[in-house]
């Protein structure tokens, strides 16, 4: 699907295509599935990391993400977290995006997702403070580093429980899937920690394996046959 330069260009790197979907000309890729980004997130990242079961009974749970985009993955996770957490649990969600969209772009991109209106408004109200880290409720903290992946990853906390690998396509944004980056991810993942990614590219699988993860193919979203998920050895 080709972008339409006449549709609501928020920055030179981010537009909405002729169907109204957020698109990056820089990486020639969409921000999420053209069929249903919300369902994609639930299948790939939430399902691929076995949430909420993975955080059940843990006093603190930490999620790392490569590729924040418009924040849809975070919002879906936060919504599920609020419904399933116990009174004393806390969650830290740490992400990065070297090309973080503007607040206005994110607002337009997020406006049609069902069941997320209240949380979306809270996220957008804190958008400018995301790089410093924000407490969105008494049990949830979010930080989004707006630096290149190789620079930002060394500032991520250690002991992360689950990862969302959600950069643009590996064929178009190889730096987000590089071996050095995955090795830094591995160092920051606790033993038994999980990851999930929509891609199943062979060189990506090998890089993740080299970073100390057991990698397996899982059923992909929609018409995509495979995705990958796994655990830190």
matplotlib code that plots the C-alpha trace (Angstrom):
import matplotlib.pyplot as plt

x = [0.0, 1.5, 1.5, -0.5, 1.7, -1.5, -2.8, -2.1, 1.7, 2.6, 6.4, 8.5, 8.9, 5.3, 2.1, -1.3, -1.8, -4.8, -6.6, -5.8, -3.2, 0.0, 2.9, 6.7, 8.1, 11.6, 11.2, 8.6, 6.5, 3.2, 3.2, 1.0, -1.0, -3.2, -5.9, -6.2, -3.4, -5.2, -5.8, -2.2, -0.9, -3.0, -1.9, 1.8, 3.0, 0.4, -0.2, 3.4, 4.5, 1.7, 0.2, -1.4, -0.3, 3.4, 2.9, 0.4, 1.8, 4.9, 5.2, 6.9, 6.9, 9.1, 8.4, 10.9, 10.0, 11.9, 9.8, 7.2, 5.5, 2.1, 1.9, -0.7, 1.2, 1.6, -2.1, -3.3, -0.9, -1.8, -5.5, -5.0, -2.7, -5.3, -7.9, -5.8, -3.2, -3.4, -3.4, 0.3, 1.8, 3.8, 4.7, 7.5, 7.3, 10.5, 10.5, 12.6, 11.8, 14.4, 11.6, 8.9, 5.7, 4.4, 1.5, -0.8, 0.1, -0.3, -3.7, -5.0, -3.5, -5.0, -8.5, -10.3, -9.2, -12.0, -11.9, -8.8, -10.2, -9.5, -6.0, -5.2, -6.0, -3.8, -0.9, -1.2, -1.4, 2.1, 3.5, 6.2, 7.5, 7.9, 11.7, 12.1, 9.7, 6.1, 4.0, 0.6, -1.0, 0.2, 1.1, 2.4, 5.5, 6.4, 9.6, 10.3, 13.9, 13.9, 17.4, 18.9, 18.4, 22.1, 22.3, 19.1, 19.3, 22.2, 19.9, 17.2, 16.9, 18.2, 16.0, 13.3, 10.6, 9.1, 10.1, 8.1, 10.4, 8.4, 10.7, 9.9, 10.5, 14.0, 14.5, 14.0, 15.3, 18.1, 19.7, 16.7, 17.4, 21.2, 23.3, 24.9, 21.5, 20.1, 23.1, 22.4, 18.8, 20.0, 22.1, 19.0, 16.7, 16.2, 16.6, 13.3, 12.2, 10.3, 10.1, 7.7, 8.1, 5.9, 8.9, 10.3, 13.3, 16.1, 18.9, 16.8, 16.2, 19.9, 20.8, 18.3, 19.6, 23.1, 22.0, 21.0, 17.4, 15.6, 13.7, 10.7, 8.2, 4.7, 1.5, 1.6, -1.1, -3.8, -2.4, 1.2, 2.1, 4.9, 6.1, 8.8, 8.7, 10.9, 12.6, 16.0, 18.1]
y = [0.0, 3.3, 6.4, 9.4, 12.6, 14.6, 12.9, 14.7, 14.7, 15.3, 15.2, 14.4, 10.8, 10.1, 10.3, 8.7, 6.6, 6.7, 4.3, 6.5, 4.2, 5.5, 5.0, 5.7, 6.8, 6.6, 2.9, 2.3, 0.4, 0.7, 1.1, -1.9, -4.5, -3.0, -5.4, -4.9, -3.4, -4.0, -7.7, -8.0, -6.7, -9.1, -12.1, -11.3, -9.5, -10.2, -13.8, -14.4, -13.5, -15.4, -12.3, -11.9, -15.4, -14.4, -11.5, -13.3, -13.5, -11.4, -8.3, -6.4, -7.0, -5.4, -5.2, -3.9, -2.9, -2.1, 0.3, 2.4, 3.9, 5.4, 3.5, 1.0, -2.0, -0.1, 0.9, -2.7, -4.0, -1.3, -2.0, -5.7, -4.9, -2.8, -5.5, -8.4, -7.0, -7.4, -4.4, -4.5, -5.3, -2.8, -2.8, -0.9, -0.6, 0.7, 1.4, 3.2, 5.0, 7.1, 8.6, 9.0, 10.5, 13.9, 13.9, 15.1, 12.2, 9.7, 11.1, 10.7, 7.2, 6.0, 7.6, 4.6, 1.8, 0.4, 0.4, 2.6, 6.1, 6.9, 5.4, 7.1, 10.5, 9.8, 8.7, 11.7, 14.1, 12.8, 12.5, 15.2, 13.7, 10.1, 10.3, 11.3, 8.6, 9.0, 7.4, 6.9, 5.3, 4.1, 0.7, 1.6, 3.5, 4.2, 5.5, 5.9, 6.7, 8.9, 7.9, 5.4, 1.8, 1.1, 4.2, 3.8, 0.1, 0.5, 2.7, -0.1, -1.7, -5.2, -8.1, -7.5, -10.2, -9.8, -8.2, -6.8, -6.7, -4.4, -2.4, -1.8, -4.7, -6.2, -5.8, -2.1, -1.3, -3.8, -1.8, -2.6, -6.3, -6.4, -8.9, -6.2, -4.9, -8.4, -9.1, -6.1, -7.2, -10.6, -9.0, -7.2, -10.2, -12.3, -16.1, -17.5, -14.0, -14.1, -12.3, -12.2, -10.7, -10.6, -11.4, -14.9, -13.8, -16.4, -13.9, -12.3, -15.7, -16.4, -13.1, -13.7, -17.2, -15.9, -13.5, -16.4, -17.1, -20.3, -19.3, -21.1, -20.5, -19.7, -19.2, -15.8, -13.1, -13.1, -14.3, -14.4, -18.0, -17.7, -15.4, -16.1, -16.2, -17.8, -17.5, -16.5, -19.6]
z = [0.0, -1.0, 1.1, 0.0, 0.6, 0.7, 3.8, 7.1, 7.2, 10.8, 10.2, 7.2, 8.6, 9.5, 7.4, 7.2, 4.0, 1.8, 4.2, 7.2, 8.6, 10.2, 7.9, 7.9, 4.5, 6.1, 6.7, 4.0, 6.5, 8.5, 12.2, 12.7, 10.7, 8.0, 9.0, 12.8, 14.9, 18.1, 17.4, 16.2, 19.5, 21.5, 19.4, 19.0, 22.1, 24.8, 23.7, 22.7, 26.2, 27.9, 29.6, 32.1, 33.4, 33.3, 35.8, 38.1, 41.6, 40.9, 43.1, 40.3, 36.5, 33.9, 30.2, 27.6, 24.1, 20.9, 18.9, 20.8, 17.8, 18.6, 21.9, 21.0, 22.4, 25.7, 25.9, 25.3, 27.9, 30.4, 29.9, 30.6, 33.5, 35.2, 34.8, 36.1, 38.6, 42.4, 44.7, 45.5, 42.1, 40.1, 36.4, 34.6, 30.9, 29.2, 25.5, 22.8, 19.6, 17.7, 15.7, 18.3, 16.6, 17.7, 20.2, 17.5, 15.2, 18.0, 18.9, 15.4, 15.1, 18.3, 18.1, 16.6, 18.9, 21.0, 24.8, 25.2, 25.2, 28.9, 28.9, 25.6, 27.0, 30.0, 27.8, 25.5, 28.4, 29.5, 26.0, 26.3, 29.5, 28.3, 27.8, 31.5, 32.6, 33.9, 36.6, 35.0, 38.0, 41.4, 39.9, 36.4, 35.2, 31.6, 30.0, 26.3, 25.3, 22.2, 21.0, 18.6, 19.7, 20.4, 22.5, 24.4, 25.2, 27.6, 29.8, 30.0, 33.4, 34.1, 35.0, 32.4, 32.4, 28.9, 25.6, 22.7, 19.6, 17.4, 15.2, 11.5, 9.1, 9.5, 5.8, 6.1, 9.7, 10.2, 13.1, 15.3, 15.0, 15.0, 16.9, 19.2, 20.1, 20.8, 23.0, 25.1, 25.3, 26.5, 29.3, 30.6, 30.6, 33.6, 33.3, 32.0, 30.7, 27.5, 24.1, 21.2, 17.7, 14.6, 12.4, 11.7, 9.5, 9.7, 10.5, 13.2, 14.8, 14.7, 16.4, 19.2, 19.7, 19.9, 22.6, 24.8, 24.0, 23.1, 20.0, 18.6, 15.8, 16.8, 14.8, 13.1, 13.1, 10.4, 7.1, 8.4, 8.8, 11.5, 14.2, 16.8, 20.6, 23.3, 26.6, 28.0, 28.9]

ax = plt.figure().add_subplot(projection="3d")
ax.plot(x, y, z, "-o")
ax.set_aspect("equal")
plt.show()
